Amino acid sequence: MILYHGSNCEFDEIDLMRSKPGKDFGRGFYLSADHEQAVEMAKIKVDQMESGTPAVMAYEVDDDKMNSLKVLRFDDYSEEWAKFILLNRNNSTNKPAHDYDIVIGPIANDRVGVQLWRFENNDIDLPTLVHNLRYMKGLTIQYLFGTEKAVKLLKRI
């Protein structure tokens, strides 16, 4: 499988400590199977950092080796997915909120973030949150490689 990472610069080595806490699946190295999504993420990173040039790097990973690690997979928005996102987004520490090597599932983009905010503020309940998410256009999957064991499976191409 080929995965892509969008950044504001090229780099040779993956440093998990560069990831900030409070991300969808926790700290780690995020990738996408969708090249265009990685391009958009690279542009966003340049805007956020106010420096650099959009860069997309491609990595190859062996599915069989990936499945030999501890992997959590969400195929769609669900109550479990929402709880997992909130667990990680509310974790401001450097200690992971979970022990998975790899997490695969939908991105909580800005539109999803609004729904999560509404849930956290008790404007909607959990079933309504999941219902609202399911009917949003464009399910996009992200891959978190959150441990050194997982990162070692990625081969830059």
N, C-alpha and C positions, 0 to 999 in steps of 0.2 A: 504494500500500500504506500502511496505517496501522500505526504502531508506537507503543508506550507505554513511558514511563520512570517508574519509581517512585522517590520520594525522600522525605526528611524535611522538605522545604520546596519551595515554588514558586520558580522563577527564570526569567529571560528569556533569558539568554545561556548557551550551553554552554561551559564552561571545561575543556578536556582535562587541564589540569594539576591539577585537583581529584581526578582518579582516582589511586588508589594502585597501586603496582607489585604484582606477584604475583597478578594476576587471571587467570582462565581463558584469555582471548585477549590479555592484556596490558592496558596502560593505555589508557583511552578511555571513550567514552560508550556505555553498554549499554542496549539496548531489547529489547522483546518484542512479538510480534504478538498475544499473549494478554493481554487487559486484566486478568484475574484474577491472572495471574502478576505483573504490575506492581503491583497492589494489595498482594499479599503482600510484594513487595520493599520497597515503601514502609513497611510495618509493620516489617519487619526493620531498615531504615535508622533508624527512630525508636528502636528498641530499642538498636541499636549505638551511636548517637550520644547516647542518653539525652536527646534534646531534639527539638523540632519536632513537626510534625503530618504524618501520611501525606498525600502528594500524588502524583497521577498526571497526567502531562502527555502529550498526544497529539501525534504528529508525522506528517506526510505526506511520503512520499518517492516519487519517480518511479522505478519499476523500471528503465526504460531508462537513465536517467542514472546510477543506482547501478551498473549493469553496465558502464558506461563506465570505471569505476575498477578498481583492482586488488582483486579480491574472492576470498577463499578460502571455500569452502562445504563443510561436512561435513553430509551428509544423515542420518548415523547414527553411533553409536559405532563406532570402528575403531581399528586400531593407530596409524594416522597421526594421528587425533584425539587419542588418549591421549598420544602423544609431543609433540604441539603444546601440549596443556594443561600437561604437565610442564615443557616448555621455558619457557612463560610464567609458571607459578606459581613456578618456581625462579629467575626473573629479578628480583632485588631492586633493580636499577638503574633510572634514569630513561630509559635508552636502550632503545627497543623491541627485542624479540628477533626481529622479523620486519618486512617492509616492506609489508604489506597495508593498504589503506585501510579495508576492511570485511572482517570475518570473521563467518560465520554458521554456527551449529552447536549441538549439544546443550550444555546446562548441566551443569557438574560440581557438583551440589549436595552436601549433607552425605553422603548415602549413596554417591555417586560418590567423594567425597573419601576415604572409608574404603577403598574399593577401590584408589584411587591410592596411598594410604599403604601398603597391603599390598604393592603392586607395588614401590614405592620401597624398602621394607624387605626385598625379596627373599622375601616370603612366597608370592607367586604370580608366574607368568611373564606376559609380554605377551599371549599368546593367551588365557590364563585371565582376565586382566583384562578384555579385550574381551568374552569370553563372559559373564562376570558382569554387565557393564554392559548388554549386550543384553537380558538377562532381568529387568532391573529394570523396575518398573511406572512408566510415565509419562515418555516422552521429551519434554523441553521445550526449545525452540529459543531461543537468544539471538542478538542482533545486536550486534556491536561496530562502532562508527564511531570509528576510531582516528586519523584525520588531520583537519586543518582542511578539506581538500578534501571529505572524506566528510561532515563536520558541516554544511558549507554546503548540502548537498542536503536537509537536514531542515527542513521548514516547520512551525512550531508551529500547531496548529489548536485 
